[in-house]
Protein backbone atom coordinates (compact mmCIF):
# COMPACT_ATOMS: atom_id res chain seq x y z
CA UNK A 1 0.00 0.00 0.00
CA UNK A 2 2.77 2.45 0.90
CA UNK A 3 4.50 1.77 -2.43
CA UNK A 4 1.31 2.63 -4.35
CA UNK A 5 0.87 5.88 -2.42
CA UNK A 6 4.47 6.92 -3.10
CA UNK A 7 4.03 6.12 -6.78
CA UNK A 8 0.82 8.16 -6.87
CA UNK A 9 2.60 11.07 -5.19
CA UNK A 10 5.38 10.87 -7.79
CA UNK A 11 2.92 10.90 -10.69
CA UNK A 12 0.85 13.74 -9.27
CA UNK A 13 3.92 15.92 -8.80
CA UNK A 14 4.91 15.09 -12.37
CA UNK A 15 1.46 15.91 -13.69
CA UNK A 16 1.46 19.19 -11.80
CA UNK A 17 4.89 20.09 -13.18
CA UNK A 18 3.82 19.28 -16.74
CA UNK A 19 0.58 21.26 -16.41
CA UNK A 20 2.41 24.16 -14.78
CA UNK A 21 4.93 24.28 -17.62
CA UNK A 22 2.22 23.84 -20.24
CA UNK A 23 0.07 26.61 -18.84
CA UNK A 24 3.12 28.81 -18.44
CA UNK A 25 4.06 28.28 -22.09
CA UNK A 26 0.49 28.71 -23.30
CA UNK A 27 -0.03 32.00 -21.49
CA UNK A 28 3.42 33.20 -22.51
CA UNK A 29 2.73 32.54 -26.19
CA UNK A 30 -0.87 33.70 -26.03
CA UNK A 31 -0.22 37.01 -24.31
CA UNK A 32 3.25 37.70 -25.68
CA UNK A 33 4.33 39.11 -22.32
CA UNK A 34 7.77 38.53 -20.92
CA UNK A 35 6.56 37.34 -17.53
CA UNK A 36 3.21 35.53 -17.35
CA UNK A 37 3.66 35.43 -13.56
CA UNK A 38 2.60 39.07 -13.48
CA UNK A 39 -0.82 38.30 -14.92
CA UNK A 40 -3.40 38.16 -12.18
CA UNK A 41 -5.70 35.84 -14.11
CA UNK A 42 -3.02 33.17 -14.62
CA UNK A 43 -2.66 32.30 -10.92
CA UNK A 44 -6.13 30.76 -10.54
CA UNK A 45 -5.31 28.13 -13.19
CA UNK A 46 -2.20 27.06 -11.29
CA UNK A 47 -4.00 27.16 -7.98
CA UNK A 48 -6.85 25.01 -9.28
CA UNK A 49 -4.35 22.53 -10.73
CA UNK A 50 -2.52 22.29 -7.40
CA UNK A 51 -5.76 21.83 -5.46
CA UNK A 52 -6.95 19.10 -7.82
CA UNK A 53 -3.62 17.25 -7.54
CA UNK A 54 -3.72 17.38 -3.73
CA UNK A 55 -7.38 16.29 -3.71
CA UNK A 56 -6.61 13.39 -6.05
CA UNK A 57 -3.76 12.30 -3.77
CA UNK A 58 -5.90 12.25 -0.63
CA UNK A 59 -8.80 10.60 -2.44
CA UNK A 60 -6.48 7.87 -3.71
CA UNK A 61 -4.94 7.47 -0.24
CA UNK A 62 -8.43 7.07 1.23
CA UNK A 63 -9.46 4.68 -1.56
CA UNK A 64 -6.43 2.44 -1.06
CA UNK A 65 -6.81 2.55 2.73
CA UNK A 66 -10.42 1.39 2.72
CA UNK A 67 -9.52 -1.90 1.00
CA UNK A 68 -7.67 -3.22 4.07
BELTA-V211850 format. One record per backbone hydrogen bond with DSSP energy under -1.0 kcal/mol. NH is the residue of the N-H (numbers start at 1). CO is the residue of the C=O. If there is no record, write none. Layout:
nh->(NH & NH)
co->(CO & CO)
This chain:
nh->(5 & 6 & 7 & 8 & 9 & 10 & 11 & 12 & 13 & 14 & 15 & 16 & 17 & 18 & 19 & 20 & 21 & 22 & 23 & 24 & 25 & 26 & 27 & 28 & 29 & 30 & 31 & 32 & 38 & 39 & 42 & 46 & 47 & 48 & 49 & 50 & 51 & 52 & 53 & 54 & 55 & 56 & 57 & 58 & 59 & 60 & 61 & 62 & 63 & 64 & 65 & 66)
co->(1 & 2 & 3 & 4 & 5 & 6 & 7 & 8 & 9 & 10 & 11 & 12 & 13 & 14 & 15 & 16 & 17 & 18 & 19 & 20 & 21 & 22 & 23 & 24 & 25 & 26 & 27 & 28 & 35 & 36 & 39 & 42 & 43 & 44 & 45 & 46 & 47 & 48 & 49 & 50 & 51 & 52 & 53 & 54 & 55 & 56 & 57 & 58 & 59 & 60 & 61 & 62)
